[in-house]
Amino acid sequence: VVEALLPHMLWLGAVLVGLVLRKEQVVLAGSWLALLICGNSSAVSALSQRERREGSAMQEALQAWGEEHCGLSVRGQLMTRLAPASNLVAVGFLLAFNEWWRAWTSCG
């Protein structure tokens, strides 16, 4: 549950901090982050529903074999992606608060 709520708390926090500090750029960055996160969430849910409808017995068997012998669990995959993503967001906020917009654009 935390993995699903953390990105939304992040963009909401950015917008609120930007409003409190009266920094339009931080509000804009938080709003842009909200669009990316919400768009990604809806795309992932649509794709997973489509895959469930189109799944065959062979695909399911290959998926089970791959998860057992080769891959990380879903939780393991999320944990490996969480650290780089949080670092990128932290650097983005640091650059935004210092108004280093040119450096911030190279972060994405």
Distance bins in CASP14 RR format, pairs under 12 A and 6 or more apart:
PFRMAT RR
TARGET T0000
AUTHOR 0000-0000-0000
RMODE 2
METHOD distances of the structure
MODEL  1
1 8 0 0 0 0 0 1 0 0 0 0 0
1 9 0 0 0 0 0 1 0 0 0 0 0
1 78 0 0 0 0 0 1 0 0 0 0 0
2 8 0 0 0 0 0 1 0 0 0 0 0
2 9 0 0 0 0 1 0 0 0 0 0 0
2 10 0 0 0 0 0 1 0 0 0 0 0
2 75 0 0 0 0 0 1 0 0 0 0 0
2 78 0 0 0 0 1 0 0 0 0 0 0
2 79 0 0 0 0 0 1 0 0 0 0 0
2 82 0 0 0 0 1 0 0 0 0 0 0
3 9 0 0 0 0 0 1 0 0 0 0 0
3 10 0 0 0 0 0 1 0 0 0 0 0
3 41 0 0 0 0 0 1 0 0 0 0 0
3 74 0 0 0 0 1 0 0 0 0 0 0
3 75 0 0 0 0 1 0 0 0 0 0 0
3 76 0 0 0 0 0 1 0 0 0 0 0
3 77 0 0 0 0 0 1 0 0 0 0 0
3 78 1 0 1 0 0 0 0 0 0 0 0
3 79 0 0 0 0 1 0 0 0 0 0 0
3 81 0 0 0 0 1 0 0 0 0 0 0
3 82 1 0 0 1 0 0 0 0 0 0 0
3 85 0 0 0 0 0 1 0 0 0 0 0
3 86 0 0 0 0 0 1 0 0 0 0 0
4 37 0 0 0 0 0 1 0 0 0 0 0
4 40 0 0 0 0 0 1 0 0 0 0 0
4 41 0 0 0 0 1 0 0 0 0 0 0
4 44 0 0 0 0 0 1 0 0 0 0 0
4 45 0 0 0 0 0 1 0 0 0 0 0
4 74 0 0 0 0 0 1 0 0 0 0 0
4 78 0 0 0 0 1 0 0 0 0 0 0
4 82 0 0 0 0 0 1 0 0 0 0 0
5 11 0 0 0 0 0 1 0 0 0 0 0
5 12 0 0 0 0 1 0 0 0 0 0 0
5 37 0 0 0 0 0 1 0 0 0 0 0
5 41 0 0 0 0 0 1 0 0 0 0 0
6 12 0 0 0 0 0 1 0 0 0 0 0
6 13 0 0 0 0 0 1 0 0 0 0 0
6 37 0 0 0 0 1 0 0 0 0 0 0
6 78 0 0 0 0 0 1 0 0 0 0 0
6 81 0 0 0 0 0 1 0 0 0 0 0
6 82 0 0 0 0 1 0 0 0 0 0 0
6 85 0 0 0 0 1 0 0 0 0 0 0
6 86 0 0 0 0 1 0 0 0 0 0 0
6 89 0 0 0 0 0 1 0 0 0 0 0
7 13 0 0 0 0 0 1 0 0 0 0 0
7 14 0 0 0 0 0 1 0 0 0 0 0
7 30 0 0 0 0 0 1 0 0 0 0 0
7 33 1 0 0 1 0 0 0 0 0 0 0
7 34 0 0 0 0 1 0 0 0 0 0 0
7 35 0 0 0 0 0 1 0 0 0 0 0
7 36 0 0 0 0 1 0 0 0 0 0 0
7 37 1 0 1 0 0 0 0 0 0 0 0
7 38 0 0 0 0 1 0 0 0 0 0 0
7 39 0 0 0 0 0 1 0 0 0 0 0
7 40 0 0 0 0 1 0 0 0 0 0 0
7 41 0 0 0 0 1 0 0 0 0 0 0
7 44 0 0 0 0 0 1 0 0 0 0 0
7 78 0 0 0 0 0 1 0 0 0 0 0
7 81 0 0 0 0 0 1 0 0 0 0 0
7 82 0 0 0 0 1 0 0 0 0 0 0
7 85 0 0 0 0 1 0 0 0 0 0 0
7 86 0 0 0 0 1 0 0 0 0 0 0
7 89 0 0 0 0 1 0 0 0 0 0 0
8 14 0 0 0 0 0 1 0 0 0 0 0
8 15 0 0 0 0 0 1 0 0 0 0 0
8 30 0 0 0 0 0 1 0 0 0 0 0
8 33 0 0 0 0 1 0 0 0 0 0 0
8 34 1 0 0 1 0 0 0 0 0 0 0
8 36 0 0 0 0 0 1 0 0 0 0 0
8 37 1 0 0 1 0 0 0 0 0 0 0
8 38 0 0 0 0 1 0 0 0 0 0 0
8 39 0 0 0 0 0 1 0 0 0 0 0
8 40 0 0 0 0 0 1 0 0 0 0 0
8 41 0 0 0 0 1 0 0 0 0 0 0
9 15 0 0 0 0 0 1 0 0 0 0 0
9 16 0 0 0 0 0 1 0 0 0 0 0
9 17 0 0 0 0 0 1 0 0 0 0 0
9 30 0 0 0 0 0 1 0 0 0 0 0
9 33 0 0 0 0 0 1 0 0 0 0 0
9 34 0 0 0 0 0 1 0 0 0 0 0
9 37 0 0 0 0 0 1 0 0 0 0 0
9 86 0 0 0 0 0 1 0 0 0 0 0
9 89 0 0 0 0 0 1 0 0 0 0 0
10 16 0 0 0 0 0 1 0 0 0 0 0
10 17 0 0 0 0 0 1 0 0 0 0 0
10 29 0 0 0 0 0 1 0 0 0 0 0
10 30 0 0 0 0 1 0 0 0 0 0 0
10 33 1 0 0 1 0 0 0 0 0 0 0
10 34 0 0 0 0 1 0 0 0 0 0 0
10 36 0 0 0 0 0 1 0 0 0 0 0
10 37 1 0 0 1 0 0 0 0 0 0 0
10 82 0 0 0 0 0 1 0 0 0 0 0
10 85 0 0 0 0 1 0 0 0 0 0 0
10 86 0 0 0 0 1 0 0 0 0 0 0
10 88 0 0 0 0 0 1 0 0 0 0 0
10 89 1 0 0 1 0 0 0 0 0 0 0
10 90 0 0 0 0 1 0 0 0 0 0 0
10 92 0 0 0 0 0 1 0 0 0 0 0
10 93 0 0 0 0 1 0 0 0 0 0 0
11 17 0 0 0 0 0 1 0 0 0 0 0
11 18 0 0 0 0 0 1 0 0 0 0 0
11 26 0 0 0 0 0 1 0 0 0 0 0
11 27 0 0 0 0 0 1 0 0 0 0 0
11 28 0 0 0 0 0 1 0 0 0 0 0
11 29 0 0 0 0 1 0 0 0 0 0 0
11 30 1 0 1 0 0 0 0 0 0 0 0
11 31 1 0 0 1 0 0 0 0 0 0 0
11 32 0 0 0 0 1 0 0 0 0 0 0
11 33 1 0 1 0 0 0 0 0 0 0 0
11 34 1 0 1 0 0 0 0 0 0 0 0
11 35 0 0 0 0 1 0 0 0 0 0 0
11 36 0 0 0 0 1 0 0 0 0 0 0
11 37 1 0 1 0 0 0 0 0 0 0 0
11 38 0 0 0 0 1 0 0 0 0 0 0
11 39 0 0 0 0 0 1 0 0 0 0 0
11 40 0 0 0 0 0 1 0 0 0 0 0
11 41 0 0 0 0 0 1 0 0 0 0 0
11 89 0 0 0 0 1 0 0 0 0 0 0
11 93 0 0 0 0 0 1 0 0 0 0 0
12 18 0 0 0 0 0 1 0 0 0 0 0
12 19 0 0 0 0 0 1 0 0 0 0 0
12 27 0 0 0 0 0 1 0 0 0 0 0
12 30 0 0 0 0 1 0 0 0 0 0 0
12 31 0 0 0 0 0 1 0 0 0 0 0
12 33 0 0 0 0 1 0 0 0 0 0 0
12 34 1 0 0 1 0 0 0 0 0 0 0
12 37 0 0 0 0 0 1 0 0 0 0 0
12 38 0 0 0 0 0 1 0 0 0 0 0
13 19 0 0 0 0 1 0 0 0 0 0 0
13 20 0 0 0 0 1 0 0 0 0 0 0
13 21 0 0 0 0 0 1 0 0 0 0 0
13 26 0 0 0 0 1 0 0 0 0 0 0
13 27 0 0 0 0 0 1 0 0 0 0 0
13 29 0 0 0 0 0 1 0 0 0 0 0
13 30 1 0 0 1 0 0 0 0 0 0 0
13 31 0 0 0 0 0 1 0 0 0 0 0
13 33 0 0 0 0 1 0 0 0 0 0 0
13 34 0 0 0 0 0 1 0 0 0 0 0
13 89 0 0 0 0 0 1 0 0 0 0 0
13 93 0 0 0 0 1 0 0 0 0 0 0
14 20 0 0 0 0 0 1 0 0 0 0 0
14 21 0 0 0 0 0 1 0 0 0 0 0
14 23 0 0 0 0 1 0 0 0 0 0 0
14 25 0 0 0 0 0 1 0 0 0 0 0
14 26 1 0 1 0 0 0 0 0 0 0 0
14 27 1 0 0 1 0 0 0 0 0 0 0
14 28 0 0 0 0 1 0 0 0 0 0 0
14 29 1 0 0 1 0 0 0 0 0 0 0
14 30 1 1 0 0 0 0 0 0 0 0 0
14 31 0 0 0 0 1 0 0 0 0 0 0
14 32 0 0 0 0 1 0 0 0 0 0 0
14 33 1 0 0 1 0 0 0 0 0 0 0
14 34 0 0 0 0 1 0 0 0 0 0 0
14 36 0 0 0 0 0 1 0 0 0 0 0
14 37 0 0 0 0 0 1 0 0 0 0 0
14 89 0 0 0 0 1 0 0 0 0 0 0
14 90 0 0 0 0 0 1 0 0 0 0 0
14 92 0 0 0 0 1 0 0 0 0 0 0
14 93 1 0 0 1 0 0 0 0 0 0 0
14 96 0 0 0 0 1 0 0 0 0 0 0
14 97 0 0 0 0 0 1 0 0 0 0 0
15 21 0 0 0 0 0 1 0 0 0 0 0
15 23 0 0 0 0 0 1 0 0 0 0 0
15 24 0 0 0 0 0 1 0 0 0 0 0
15 25 0 0 0 0 0 1 0 0 0 0 0
15 26 1 0 0 1 0 0 0 0 0 0 0
15 27 1 0 1 0 0 0 0 0 0 0 0
15 28 0 0 0 0 1 0 0 0 0 0 0
15 29 0 0 0 0 1 0 0 0 0 0 0
15 30 1 0 1 0 0 0 0 0 0 0 0
15 31 1 0 0 1 0 0 0 0 0 0 0
15 32 0 0 0 0 0 1 0 0 0 0 0
15 33 0 0 0 0 1 0 0 0 0 0 0
15 34 1 0 0 1 0 0 0 0 0 0 0
15 35 0 0 0 0 0 1 0 0 0 0 0
16 22 0 0 0 0 0 1 0 0 0 0 0
16 23 0 0 0 0 0 1 0 0 0 0 0
16 26 0 0 0 0 1 0 0 0 0 0 0
16 27 0 0 0 0 1 0 0 0 0 0 0
16 30 0 0 0 0 1 0 0 0 0 0 0
16 31 0 0 0 0 0 1 0 0 0 0 0
16 34 0 0 0 0 0 1 0 0 0 0 0
17 23 1 0 0 1 0 0 0 0 0 0 0
17 25 0 0 0 0 0 1 0 0 0 0 0
17 26 1 0 0 1 0 0 0 0 0 0 0
17 27 0 0 0 0 1 0 0 0 0 0 0
17 29 0 0 0 0 0 1 0 0 0 0 0
17 30 0 0 0 0 1 0 0 0 0 0 0
17 93 0 0 0 0 1 0 0 0 0 0 0
17 96 0 0 0 0 1 0 0 0 0 0 0
17 97 0 0 0 0 1 0 0 0 0 0 0
18 24 1 0 0 1 0 0 0 0 0 0 0
18 25 0 0 0 0 1 0 0 0 0 0 0
18 26 1 1 0 0 0 0 0 0 0 0 0
18 27 1 0 1 0 0 0 0 0 0 0 0
18 28 0 0 0 0 1 0 0 0 0 0 0
18 29 0 0 0 0 1 0 0 0 0 0 0
18 30 0 0 0 0 1 0 0 0 0 0 0
18 31 0 0 0 0 0 1 0 0 0 0 0
18 93 0 0 0 0 0 1 0 0 0 0 0
18 96 0 0 0 0 1 0 0 0 0 0 0
18 97 0 0 0 0 1 0 0 0 0 0 0
19 26 0 0 0 0 1 0 0 0 0 0 0
19 27 1 0 0 1 0 0 0 0 0 0 0
19 28 0 0 0 0 0 1 0 0 0 0 0
19 30 0 0 0 0 0 1 0 0 0 0 0
19 31 0 0 0 0 0 1 0 0 0 0 0
20 26 0 0 0 0 1 0 0 0 0 0 0
20 27 0 0 0 0 0 1 0 0 0 0 0
21 27 0 0 0 0 1 0 0 0 0 0 0
21 93 0 0 0 0 0 1 0 0 0 0 0
21 96 0 0 0 0 0 1 0 0 0 0 0
21 97 0 0 0 0 1 0 0 0 0 0 0
21 99 0 0 0 0 0 1 0 0 0 0 0
23 29 0 0 0 0 1 0 0 0 0 0 0
23 30 0 0 0 0 0 1 0 0 0 0 0
23 93 0 0 0 0 0 1 0 0 0 0 0
23 96 1 0 0 1 0 0 0 0 0 0 0
23 97 1 0 0 1 0 0 0 0 0 0 0
23 98 0 0 0 0 0 1 0 0 0 0 0
23 99 0 0 0 0 1 0 0 0 0 0 0
23 101 0 0 0 0 0 1 0 0 0 0 0
24 30 0 0 0 0 0 1 0 0 0 0 0
24 31 0 0 0 0 0 1 0 0 0 0 0
24 96 0 0 0 0 0 1 0 0 0 0 0
24 99 0 0 0 0 0 1 0 0 0 0 0
24 101 0 0 0 0 0 1 0 0 0 0 0
25 31 0 0 0 0 0 1 0 0 0 0 0
25 32 0 0 0 0 0 1 0 0 0 0 0
25 92 0 0 0 0 0 1 0 0 0 0 0
25 93 0 0 0 0 0 1 0 0 0 0 0
25 95 0 0 0 0 0 1 0 0 0 0 0
25 96 1 0 1 0 0 0 0 0 0 0 0
25 97 0 0 0 0 1 0 0 0 0 0 0
25 98 0 0 0 0 0 1 0 0 0 0 0
25 99 1 0 0 1 0 0 0 0 0 0 0
25 100 0 0 0 0 0 1 0 0 0 0 0
25 101 1 0 0 1 0 0 0 0 0 0 0
25 104 0 0 0 0 1 0 0 0 0 0 0
25 105 0 0 0 0 0 1 0 0 0 0 0
26 32 0 0 0 0 0 1 0 0 0 0 0
26 33 0 0 0 0 0 1 0 0 0 0 0
26 92 0 0 0 0 1 0 0 0 0 0 0
26 93 1 0 0 1 0 0 0 0 0 0 0
26 94 0 0 0 0 0 1 0 0 0 0 0
26 95 0 0 0 0 0 1 0 0 0 0 0
26 96 1 0 1 0 0 0 0 0 0 0 0
26 97 1 0 0 1 0 0 0 0 0 0 0
26 98 0 0 0 0 0 1 0 0 0 0 0
26 99 0 0 0 0 1 0 0 0 0 0 0
26 101 0 0 0 0 0 1 0 0 0 0 0
26 104 0 0 0 0 0 1 0 0 0 0 0
27 33 0 0 0 0 0 1 0 0 0 0 0
27 34 0 0 0 0 0 1 0 0 0 0 0
27 96 0 0 0 0 0 1 0 0 0 0 0
28 34 0 0 0 0 0 1 0 0 0 0 0
28 35 0 0 0 0 0 1 0 0 0 0 0
28 96 0 0 0 0 1 0 0 0 0 0 0
28 101 0 0 0 0 0 1 0 0 0 0 0
28 104 0 0 0 0 0 1 0 0 0 0 0
29 35 0 0 0 0 0 1 0 0 0 0 0
29 36 0 0 0 0 0 1 0 0 0 0 0
29 89 0 0 0 0 1 0 0 0 0 0 0
29 92 1 0 0 1 0 0 0 0 0 0 0
29 93 1 0 0 1 0 0 0 0 0 0 0
29 94 0 0 0 0 0 1 0 0 0 0 0
29 95 0 0 0 0 1 0 0 0 0 0 0
29 96 1 0 1 0 0 0 0 0 0 0 0
29 97 0 0 0 0 0 1 0 0 0 0 0
29 99 0 0 0 0 0 1 0 0 0 0 0
29 101 0 0 0 0 1 0 0 0 0 0 0
29 104 1 0 0 1 0 0 0 0 0 0 0
29 105 0 0 0 0 0 1 0 0 0 0 0
29 107 0 0 0 0 0 1 0 0 0 0 0
29 108 0 0 0 0 0 1 0 0 0 0 0
30 36 0 0 0 0 1 0 0 0 0 0 0
30 37 0 0 0 0 1 0 0 0 0 0 0
30 38 0 0 0 0 0 1 0 0 0 0 0
30 89 0 0 0 0 1 0 0 0 0 0 0
30 92 0 0 0 0 0 1 0 0 0 0 0
30 93 0 0 0 0 1 0 0 0 0 0 0
30 96 0 0 0 0 1 0 0 0 0 0 0
31 37 0 0 0 0 0 1 0 0 0 0 0
31 38 0 0 0 0 0 1 0 0 0 0 0
32 38 0 0 0 0 0 1 0 0 0 0 0
32 39 0 0 0 0 0 1 0 0 0 0 0
32 89 0 0 0 0 0 1 0 0 0 0 0
32 92 0 0 0 0 0 1 0 0 0 0 0
32 96 0 0 0 0 0 1 0 0 0 0 0
32 104 0 0 0 0 0 1 0 0 0 0 0
32 105 0 0 0 0 0 1 0 0 0 0 0
32 108 0 0 0 0 0 1 0 0 0 0 0
33 39 0 0 0 0 0 1 0 0 0 0 0
33 40 0 0 0 0 0 1 0 0 0 0 0
33 85 0 0 0 0 0 1 0 0 0 0 0
33 88 0 0 0 0 0 1 0 0 0 0 0
33 89 1 0 0 1 0 0 0 0 0 0 0
33 92 0 0 0 0 1 0 0 0 0 0 0
33 93 0 0 0 0 0 1 0 0 0 0 0
33 96 0 0 0 0 0 1 0 0 0 0 0
33 108 0 0 0 0 0 1 0 0 0 0 0
34 40 0 0 0 0 0 1 0 0 0 0 0
34 41 0 0 0 0 0 1 0 0 0 0 0
35 41 0 0 0 0 0 1 0 0 0 0 0
35 42 0 0 0 0 0 1 0 0 0 0 0
36 42 0 0 0 0 0 1 0 0 0 0 0
36 43 0 0 0 0 0 1 0 0 0 0 0
36 85 0 0 0 0 0 1 0 0 0 0 0
36 88 0 0 0 0 0 1 0 0 0 0 0
36 89 0 0 0 0 0 1 0 0 0 0 0
36 108 0 0 0 0 0 1 0 0 0 0 0
37 43 0 0 0 0 0 1 0 0 0 0 0
37 44 0 0 0 0 0 1 0 0 0 0 0
37 85 0 0 0 0 0 1 0 0 0 0 0
37 89 0 0 0 0 0 1 0 0 0 0 0
38 44 0 0 0 0 0 1 0 0 0 0 0
38 45 0 0 0 0 0 1 0 0 0 0 0
39 45 0 0 0 0 1 0 0 0 0 0 0
39 46 0 0 0 0 1 0 0 0 0 0 0
39 47 0 0 0 0 0 1 0 0 0 0 0
40 46 0 0 0 0 0 1 0 0 0 0 0
40 47 0 0 0 0 0 1 0 0 0 0 0
40 85 0 0 0 0 0 1 0 0 0 0 0
41 47 0 0 0 0 0 1 0 0 0 0 0
41 48 0 0 0 0 0 1 0 0 0 0 0
42 48 0 0 0 0 0 1 0 0 0 0 0
42 49 0 0 0 0 0 1 0 0 0 0 0
43 49 0 0 0 0 0 1 0 0 0 0 0
43 50 0 0 0 0 0 1 0 0 0 0 0
44 50 0 0 0 0 0 1 0 0 0 0 0
44 51 0 0 0 0 0 1 0 0 0 0 0
44 74 0 0 0 0 0 1 0 0 0 0 0
45 51 0 0 0 0 0 1 0 0 0 0 0
45 52 0 0 0 0 0 1 0 0 0 0 0
46 52 0 0 0 0 0 1 0 0 0 0 0
46 53 0 0 0 0 0 1 0 0 0 0 0
47 53 0 0 0 0 0 1 0 0 0 0 0
47 54 0 0 0 0 0 1 0 0 0 0 0
48 54 0 0 0 0 0 1 0 0 0 0 0
48 55 0 0 0 0 0 1 0 0 0 0 0
48 74 0 0 0 0 0 1 0 0 0 0 0
49 55 0 0 0 0 0 1 0 0 0 0 0
51 59 0 0 0 0 1 0 0 0 0 0 0
51 60 0 0 0 0 0 1 0 0 0 0 0
51 63 0 0 0 0 1 0 0 0 0 0 0
52 59 0 0 0 0 0 1 0 0 0 0 0
52 60 0 0 0 0 0 1 0 0 0 0 0
52 63 0 0 0 0 0 1 0 0 0 0 0
53 59 0 0 0 0 0 1 0 0 0 0 0
54 60 0 0 0 0 0 1 0 0 0 0 0
55 61 0 0 0 0 0 1 0 0 0 0 0
55 62 0 0 0 0 0 1 0 0 0 0 0
55 63 0 0 0 0 1 0 0 0 0 0 0
56 62 0 0 0 0 1 0 0 0 0 0 0
56 63 0 0 0 0 0 1 0 0 0 0 0
57 63 0 0 0 0 0 1 0 0 0 0 0
57 64 0 0 0 0 0 1 0 0 0 0 0
58 64 0 0 0 0 0 1 0 0 0 0 0
58 65 0 0 0 0 0 1 0 0 0 0 0
59 65 0 0 0 0 0 1 0 0 0 0 0
59 66 0 0 0 0 0 1 0 0 0 0 0
60 66 0 0 0 0 0 1 0 0 0 0 0
60 67 0 0 0 0 0 1 0 0 0 0 0
61 67 0 0 0 0 0 1 0 0 0 0 0
61 68 0 0 0 0 0 1 0 0 0 0 0
62 68 0 0 0 0 0 1 0 0 0 0 0
62 69 0 0 0 0 0 1 0 0 0 0 0
62 70 0 0 0 0 0 1 0 0 0 0 0
63 69 0 0 0 0 0 1 0 0 0 0 0
63 70 0 0 0 0 0 1 0 0 0 0 0
63 71 0 0 0 0 0 1 0 0 0 0 0
63 74 0 0 0 0 0 1 0 0 0 0 0
64 70 0 0 0 0 0 1 0 0 0 0 0
64 71 0 0 0 0 0 1 0 0 0 0 0
65 71 0 0 0 0 0 1 0 0 0 0 0
66 72 0 0 0 0 0 1 0 0 0 0 0
66 73 0 0 0 0 0 1 0 0 0 0 0
67 73 1 0 0 1 0 0 0 0 0 0 0
67 74 0 0 0 0 1 0 0 0 0 0 0
67 75 0 0 0 0 0 1 0 0 0 0 0
67 76 0 0 0 0 0 1 0 0 0 0 0
67 77 0 0 0 0 0 1 0 0 0 0 0
71 77 0 0 0 0 1 0 0 0 0 0 0
71 80 0 0 0 0 0 1 0 0 0 0 0
72 78 0 0 0 0 1 0 0 0 0 0 0
72 79 0 0 0 0 1 0 0 0 0 0 0
72 80 1 0 0 1 0 0 0 0 0 0 0
72 81 0 0 0 0 0 1 0 0 0 0 0
73 79 0 0 0 0 1 0 0 0 0 0 0
73 80 0 0 0 0 0 1 0 0 0 0 0
74 80 0 0 0 0 0 1 0 0 0 0 0
74 81 0 0 0 0 0 1 0 0 0 0 0
75 81 0 0 0 0 0 1 0 0 0 0 0
75 82 0 0 0 0 0 1 0 0 0 0 0
76 82 0 0 0 0 1 0 0 0 0 0 0
76 83 0 0 0 0 0 1 0 0 0 0 0
78 84 0 0 0 0 0 1 0 0 0 0 0
78 85 0 0 0 0 1 0 0 0 0 0 0
78 86 0 0 0 0 0 1 0 0 0 0 0
79 85 0 0 0 0 0 1 0 0 0 0 0
79 86 0 0 0 0 0 1 0 0 0 0 0
81 87 0 0 0 0 0 1 0 0 0 0 0
81 88 0 0 0 0 0 1 0 0 0 0 0
82 88 0 0 0 0 0 1 0 0 0 0 0
82 89 0 0 0 0 0 1 0 0 0 0 0
83 89 0 0 0 0 0 1 0 0 0 0 0
83 90 0 0 0 0 0 1 0 0 0 0 0
84 90 0 0 0 0 0 1 0 0 0 0 0
84 91 0 0 0 0 0 1 0 0 0 0 0
85 91 0 0 0 0 0 1 0 0 0 0 0
85 92 0 0 0 0 0 1 0 0 0 0 0
85 108 0 0 0 0 0 1 0 0 0 0 0
86 92 0 0 0 0 0 1 0 0 0 0 0
86 93 0 0 0 0 0 1 0 0 0 0 0
87 93 0 0 0 0 0 1 0 0 0 0 0
87 94 0 0 0 0 0 1 0 0 0 0 0
87 107 0 0 0 0 0 1 0 0 0 0 0
88 94 0 0 0 0 0 1 0 0 0 0 0
88 95 0 0 0 0 0 1 0 0 0 0 0
88 104 0 0 0 0 0 1 0 0 0 0 0
88 106 0 0 0 0 0 1 0 0 0 0 0
88 107 1 0 0 1 0 0 0 0 0 0 0
88 108 1 0 0 1 0 0 0 0 0 0 0
89 95 0 0 0 0 0 1 0 0 0 0 0
89 96 0 0 0 0 0 1 0 0 0 0 0
89 104 0 0 0 0 0 1 0 0 0 0 0
89 107 0 0 0 0 1 0 0 0 0 0 0
89 108 0 0 0 0 0 1 0 0 0 0 0
90 96 0 0 0 0 0 1 0 0 0 0 0
90 97 0 0 0 0 0 1 0 0 0 0 0
90 107 0 0 0 0 0 1 0 0 0 0 0
91 97 0 0 0 0 0 1 0 0 0 0 0
91 98 0 0 0 0 0 1 0 0 0 0 0
91 100 0 0 0 0 0 1 0 0 0 0 0
91 103 0 0 0 0 1 0 0 0 0 0 0
91 104 0 0 0 0 1 0 0 0 0 0 0
91 106 0 0 0 0 0 1 0 0 0 0 0
91 107 1 0 1 0 0 0 0 0 0 0 0
91 108 0 0 0 0 1 0 0 0 0 0 0
92 98 0 0 0 0 1 0 0 0 0 0 0
92 99 0 0 0 0 0 1 0 0 0 0 0
92 100 0 0 0 0 1 0 0 0 0 0 0
92 101 0 0 0 0 0 1 0 0 0 0 0
92 103 0 0 0 0 1 0 0 0 0 0 0
92 104 1 0 1 0 0 0 0 0 0 0 0
92 105 0 0 0 0 0 1 0 0 0 0 0
92 106 0 0 0 0 0 1 0 0 0 0 0
92 107 1 0 1 0 0 0 0 0 0 0 0
92 108 0 0 0 0 1 0 0 0 0 0 0
93 99 0 0 0 0 0 1 0 0 0 0 0
93 100 0 0 0 0 0 1 0 0 0 0 0
93 104 0 0 0 0 1 0 0 0 0 0 0
93 107 0 0 0 0 0 1 0 0 0 0 0
94 100 0 0 0 0 1 0 0 0 0 0 0
94 103 0 0 0 0 1 0 0 0 0 0 0
94 104 0 0 0 0 1 0 0 0 0 0 0
94 107 0 0 0 0 1 0 0 0 0 0 0
95 101 1 0 0 1 0 0 0 0 0 0 0
95 102 0 0 0 0 1 0 0 0 0 0 0
95 103 1 0 1 0 0 0 0 0 0 0 0
95 104 1 0 1 0 0 0 0 0 0 0 0
95 105 0 0 0 0 1 0 0 0 0 0 0
95 106 0 0 0 0 1 0 0 0 0 0 0
95 107 1 0 0 1 0 0 0 0 0 0 0
95 108 0 0 0 0 0 1 0 0 0 0 0
96 102 0 0 0 0 0 1 0 0 0 0 0
96 103 0 0 0 0 1 0 0 0 0 0 0
96 104 1 0 1 0 0 0 0 0 0 0 0
96 105 0 0 0 0 0 1 0 0 0 0 0
96 107 0 0 0 0 1 0 0 0 0 0 0
97 104 0 0 0 0 0 1 0 0 0 0 0
98 104 0 0 0 0 1 0 0 0 0 0 0
100 106 0 0 0 0 0 1 0 0 0 0 0
100 107 0 0 0 0 1 0 0 0 0 0 0
101 107 0 0 0 0 0 1 0 0 0 0 0
END
